[in-house]
Amino acid sequence: MRLKILAIDTSTEACSAALLLGDEVRERFEIAPRRHSELILRMIDELLREAGLTLSSLAALAFGRGPGSFTGVRIASGVIQGLALGADLGVAPISTLAALAQGALRRTGSRQVLSVIDARMGEVYWGIYELDASGIMCATQPECVARPAAVPLPETGTWFGVGSGWSEHGEALRQRLGERLHGADPHQYPSARDIALLGAQAFRQGDIVAAEQALPVYLRDRVAEPKSL
């Protein structure tokens, strides 16, 4: 029987939903700042209708838990909680930094990835990922939020960078990494396609939570106030 998982992400300017059907993934993806609430339910409905499925026929749900836009991450959490409660489904909360790394593997074949999302206030959300034997990009240390000059760097390896943080803070990060960085794509966004794949892995491993535990992970509690110098 094919594993069926519905995944969504609204953590950045991109809004996406994906339906995993065994080895096949169907996705809706749109760069649509401030339109996530308008688009995400329509995307979900289209995917389910085209596949001839209902929520109750799925194995689980998955969503981009953050970090990212505070509003965007809350939208995804709220939508997925409502769907999970209504259909009595478990949820796989997936890191958006992990989704970026998985997307970099899919697009470029990079096995060592530095995922960076602009966190504003002069900081970045930072994650270091390497490919494991099962084809999943796994964090080699805890994700964090910090100034580019303070993020922990990998000591060895040849790394590829992805995410919006490379647009705003790329120069500072490149200076610190030197020859350990072989390229970066600042225009890649987390995608529900990759969240669905990571959600399937979480489902197989039993890393599923109840609807009420499908909560955002911000990495930083403060939203607007600047850091004291």
N, C-alpha and C positions, 0 to 999 in steps of 0.2 A: 504494500500500500504506500502511495506517495505521501511524504510528509508535506503538510499544508500549513504555511505560516504567513500571516499578514503583518507587515512592518510599516512603520511611518517615521518620518523625521521632519521636524520644523525648527531645528535648533539654530539655523543660520538664515541667510537670505533665501536659500533654496527650500522648497517645499516638495516632499516626495512621499509616495506610497508604493509598496511593492508586494506582490503575492508570489510566494515560493510554492511551486508545485513539483515536488521531487527535485529533479535536476533543472527544471525550467524556472525562470524568474520573469515575471511581467511587472513593469514599472511605469509609474507616472512621475515625471520630474519637471519642475518649473522653477526658474529664478523669479521670485515674486515677493519682494519685501513688503511686509505689512498686509499681505493677503492670505496668510496661512489659514486663518480661521475660515475664510471664504472657500478655499480650495480643497482642504484636506479631506473633508467628508465626501465631497464629490468624487475625488480620486479613488477613495475606498469603495464607494458604491459602484463606480465604473469597473474596477478590477473584479469585484465579486460577481457583478452581473455578467460580464463577458466570460468569466470562467464557469458560470452556472452554479455558483456556490453561495452558501449562507455562512454567517459567522459561526454557527453551531457545528458546521462541518470541518472547521479548522482544528489543528492540534494545539495551537497557541498563538499569541500575539507578541510582537516585539516593537520597541520604540527607542528612538535616540534620547537617552536620559540626560544628555549634557556631557560636558559643559558646552556653553554657547550663549545665545541671547536668552536673558532671563524670561522674557515674555514668550519667546518661541518654545523653550523647553517646557514651560508650564502648559502651553497649548497641547503639545504632544502628550504630556502626562495626563491631562484632563480628558482628552479624547480617548486615549487607550484605556483609562480606568472605566469610563462609561461603557465602552464596547465590551471589556472583559467582564464587568458586572452583569451586563445584559445577557451575555452568551455563556456565562460561567466558564471562562477560559483563564488559564494562567498566562503570565506575562514574562518576557525576557527583557529586562532593562539593559540596553547596550550603550557603551561609551561612544560618543560621537568622535572622539579622538581615535578609538579603535576602528570605527567605520571608515575614517579617512585613510588609515593605514591599509585596511583591507582593500579599499578602492585603489590605492596606489599600486598594490600588488596586482590587481586585476588589469589596470591600465598600462603599467610600465614594467611589471615583473620584478619590481624592487623588493628585495627580501629584508632590507633594513630601512626603516622609515621613521622620520621625525615628524610627528603630527603637531601642528601649531595653529591655534585659533586666536585671533586678536581678542584680548579680554578688555581692551580699553584701559584707561587710567595708566598707560605706559607699561602694561603687563600682557603676558600671553598665557593661554592654556597650553600645556606642554605634555607630550607623551612620546615615549621611546618604544618602538615595536620591532620585533623580529619574527620571521616566519618559523612556525614549528612544524613537526613532522606530519601533522594532519592538514596542513595547508591554511592554517589560521594565524593571523598576525597577533602576537601576544606581547603584552607590556613587559618590559624587562625591569621596570621599577615603577613605583606609584606615580600616577599622573599628578601634576601640580599646577599652580598658578604663581607666576613670578615675573620679575623684570627680565628681559632678554639677557642681561649681564649676569644674572644669578641662576638661570636654569641649569640643572645638572646635565653634563654632556657625556656621551658615550666615550670611553677611553680609546677604543679601537673600532675598526670597521669602516665601510664605505656606505654613506647614508644618502637617502633621498628625502627631501622635505616636501610636505604637502600642507595646504590650508592657508587661510587668510592672514595668519600671522607672518607669513613670509613676504607678504606685500608691504606691510607696515614696518616690520622689524627685521627684514631679510638681511640688510647690510650688517647690522650688529651681530646677528647670528652667524653669518658667513665668516666674519672676521674671527669669531671665536672657534669655529669648526675647522677652518682652513681646508686642507686637502681631504679631510674626512667627509666633506659634502661634495657629491658629484652632480647635484642638480636639485631643482625645487620647482614645484607647481603651486603658485599662490592662488590659482583660480579653481582649484578642486574643492568641492563641497562634500560634506557627509551625504550619503545616499541611502535611501531605504532599501535598495538592492543589496547593499553590503550588510546593512543591519539585519535583513532577512536571513542572510547566510550565517551571520554570527548568532542570530537568534536560534537557528536550527541547531547549531553546535551547542548552545546553552541548553536547549530542550533535551538533546541526547544525553547531556551530562547531568540533567536534573536541576539546572540552575534557573528555576522558574519560581516566580513569586505570585502571591495573590494580588487581585486588582488593587486593593487598598495600599499595597506596598510598592506599587509602580510609581515611584516618586522621582522628582528631578534630582540630579547631582550637579551642583553649581561650582564646586571647588572653592568658590569665594562667596562669603555671606554678604559682603558689602556690595551695594549696587552703584551708588553715585558719588560718594564722598571721596576726594582725592587722598592718597596716602600721605601721612605726615612725613616731612623730611627731617 
